[in-house]
Amino acid sequence: MIGNFTFEYPFVFLLLLLFIICNRFCKQKGISLYFPNIMMLQRASKKSRWLSNSLKTLAIISIVTALASPIQENDVIVKNDKGYEISLILDASGSMSEYNKFGIVKDIVKDFIDKREHDKLALSIFADFAYVAVPLTYDKKSIKRLLERMEVGIAGKQRTALYEALFLSSNLFKTSKAKEKIAILLTDGMDNSGTIPLDVAINRAKKYGIKVYTVGVGRAGYDFNPAVLQKISKETGGRYFSANTIEKLKEIYSVINRLEKSDIKADKYVKKTYYFQYLLAFALILLFSYFIVSNRE
């Protein structure tokens, strides 16, 4: 390892030894031609042979180095601190495109992520179906990058699988030992998918001790059903909010900050950056150049 750079498969460099042996003893056989002034021809072709041999050698070295998989490793350590484990559940159904509701929700979520420095966060998406986009993690940047690329329709536009999203998101906390497990459900909607009954979704959240904070985006009673959101939050020990502006979401932050924080143990993981693709591209250029030079010879 040099600095933070290393190779995943360093033993692959043994292929270079095989190449040197073959290059020395496995000479290509061809038809011999004899004519006068052979020394003059050798001097004329010496430069060309040197160039083609150099291109071939560099190409082989590049390919072998790429096969060894050069990487840069950076240890990322999350310090011991107190924080929450929070699941963000985001509605991406077709109705969220009206009045830029989806844009408002994205701004709310990104602002929320920026304020959760020591918390584990997860992100779930729902529309025609629900899925977990990012499990519980400290990697806030990845969540924000993914969120920026999301648009209405990413999970369909016809339905709103709200209860399914709550059910799947609750499963993220199966092995959690945090004192405060929180889900923030942002939606404009009324469940019309019928995949998971409301009581089943609520009971799953209660089973893992999750407090669900429901946020209705848009017009209460028209865009979303406040009675359903109130039922979810009340039975799980959370709170219900109605918000059509970012300012109204500040109340959620103040409530969460008053909760008892749970100890989160230090976590460490290794971030790997791969560079083999650049070497393969370089080798391809060298091989192409080698074939051109060889044909001229």
N, C-alpha and C positions, 0 to 999 in steps of 0.2 A: 504494500500500500504506500502510495506517495501522497502525503497530505490527506485529503479526503477522497482521493482517487484510488480505485482498486479494480480488480477483475473478478468476476464471478466464477469463471472457469479458467484459471491460469494454466492448468495442465495442457490446454489446447496449444500453447506455444511450442510444445514438442513437435508439432507438425512442421515448424520451421527447420528443425534438425533433419526431418525426413526430406524436406525440399532441398536442403543443401547437399545431402547425400545423392539424391536423384539428379540434381543439377550437375554434380561432379562425375557420376559414374553411368548415368542413364542417358547417354548422348543419342540424339536423333540420327537415324541412318538415312542417307539419301544417295542419289545417283552421283557418281564421281565424274567430273569432266576435267580433262587436261588440255591446257592451251598455253601458249607462250605468255610471258610477262605476268606470271602468277603473283609475284611480289607487288607489282603495281596495283593489281586488283585487291589484294589484301589490305594495302594501305588505304585505298579508296573506300573500302567497306568497313574499316575498323571503327570509324566514328558512328556509322549507322548501327553496327552491332552493339556498341557500347550503349547507345540510346535505347535500343529495343530490350537489351538485357536489364537495364536499369528500370525501365517501365514494368517489365515482367516481375522483377524482384519486389519493387514497391507495391505492386498490385497484390502479390501473394502475402506480403507482410501486412497490408491493410485488411485483407480478408481474414487472415488468422487472428489479428488483433480484434476485429469485429466479432469473430466467433468466441473469443475469450470474454466478451461482454464487458467492456469498460464502463464503470459506473462511478458516480460521486455520491458518497454517503454522508448524510448530515443527521446527527442525533437531535431529536426534538424532545425536550423534557418539559412536562407540565408539572409545575411545582405543587407541593401540598398546599391546599387552600380550602376555603369553604365556598360551596356553590350549589347550584341546582342541577337537576337532570330534567330537561324540558324538551317536550316534543311539540314541534310546530306543525299544525295540520292546515293545509292551504287548499282552498276551493279554486279549481281551475276550469269550472264548467262554462258552457257557452254564455250563460247569463252574466258572468263576471266581466264580459267585455262591454256591457252597457255603462255609460257614464264613467268609463275608465276605472271601474271598481277594482279590476285586477291590478292595475297600475298603483292604485292607492294601497292595496294590500301588500304588494311587493315592497313599496316604500316603508310601510309599517314594519314588515318582517326584517328588512335590511337594517333599519334603525334599531330594532330590538336586538339583533345579532351583535351590532357594534357595542351595545351596552352590557353584554353578557360575557365579560372577559374571562371569568374563571368557571364558567358553566359548561356542562355537556349538553349539546343540542342535537336534535334530530329533525328531519323534515319529511313530511308525508304529503302526497298530492292526491286529489280525488276529483273525478268528474263522472264519466260513464263507469269507471272502476277506480279503485283506490290502490295505491302502492307506496311503499316506503322508498323515497328517493335517496335519503341519507340516514343511516342508523345513528345512534348516539355517538357523538364524537366531539373532540376538542378542536377539530380543524374547521374553524369558522370561515376561512377563506374559500374552502371548497364549497361550502353551502352557499355562500354568496355568489360565487361564480356560476353554480348550477342555477340558482334562482334568477340571475340576470338573463339566462338563456330560455327561461320558461315563458311560454305564452299560452293564452287561452286555447284550448283544444288539444293540449299535449296528452290528455287522457280521455279525449272525446268531447263532444259538445252537447249531446242530447240529454244526458241524465246527470243526477247529482247523488253519488253514492256516499252520503254523509256518514251514515251509521257504520258502513263498512270501513271507512277511513278511521273512525274512532276505534273500532275493534282492532284493526291491524296495528294502529299506532300504540295501543295499549300493550300489545305483545312485546314491544321493545323493552318493557320494564320487567320482564319475567325474572331476570337474575339481578335486578337492581337492589341495592341495599341502602339507597339514599332515603333520608327522612322525608324529604319533600320531592315528590314526583309530580310533575306538572305537565298538562297538555293545554295548548292554546289553540282552539279551533276557530279559524277565521272562515266565514262563509256568508253567502247571500241567500242560502237556499233551504229548500225543502227536499228531503230525501224522496226520490221517486224511482230508485233502482230496485228496491225490494230484496236485496241480497242478504242483508243482515237486519233482524228486527231491532228496534230501538232499545228494548229492555235488555237484549243480549249484549249489545254494545256497551250499555251503561254498566251492567253487571261485570263485564270484563274489566272495565276501568276501575270499578270498586274493588275487584279481586286483588289488583296489584297496588291498591292505595293511591290512585292517581286523582289529583284534583284537576278538574277540567274547567278551564276558563273559556267560555264561549263568547265570540265576538260576531255580532251580526253587522254586515257591511251593507249599507244602503238604507232603504225605507222599511221600517218594521211593519210587519203585517202584509206587506206587498212583495218586497224582494225576498224576505226570509220570514220564518215562522218563529216569533219570539217565545211562544209557549214551549216549543220543543227545546230551544236553546236554554231556556230557564230551567226546564226539567233536568237536562243533562248536568248543568252546573250545580243545581241544588242537591241532587242525589249523590254527587261525587265530592261535595264540599268546596266547590269552586265558586265562581261568580259569573254573572251574565252582563255583557256590555253591548250597547248599541253604538256603532261608530260609523260615521260617513266622512270623517276627517282624521288626519294624523293626530291632531291635538287631543282628540277625545281618547286616543289610545294611551296617553300619558297616565291615565288613571290605572291602567293595567300594570304599568311599571311600578307605581308607588305601592300597589297591593302586593306584588311579588317581592319587592324589597323589604316588606315588613314580615315576610315569612321566615321561619327558623331555617337557617341554612344547614346543609348536611356536609360532613367531612368528605372530601374527595381525595383519595390517595394519589400520590405522585404517579404519573404515567410516563412511559418512555417508548418512543418508536423511532424507527430509522426511515428517513426519507431518501429514496434512491432516484437518481437522475441517470438515464441511460444515454449513451453516446454511440452505440454501435451503428446506428443508421447513417451517421455522417461518414464513418469509415467505409461502409458499403458503397455509398454514393461516390466517394473518392476512388475506391477500387474499380468501380464501373467505368469511370472516366479514364483511369490508367489503362484498363484492359482495351477499351476502345482505341486509345492512342497506340497501344502496343500492336494491335491488329493492323492499323494503318501503316505504321512504320515497317512491320514485318512484310506486308505485301509489297511495299516499295523496294525492300531488299530483294 
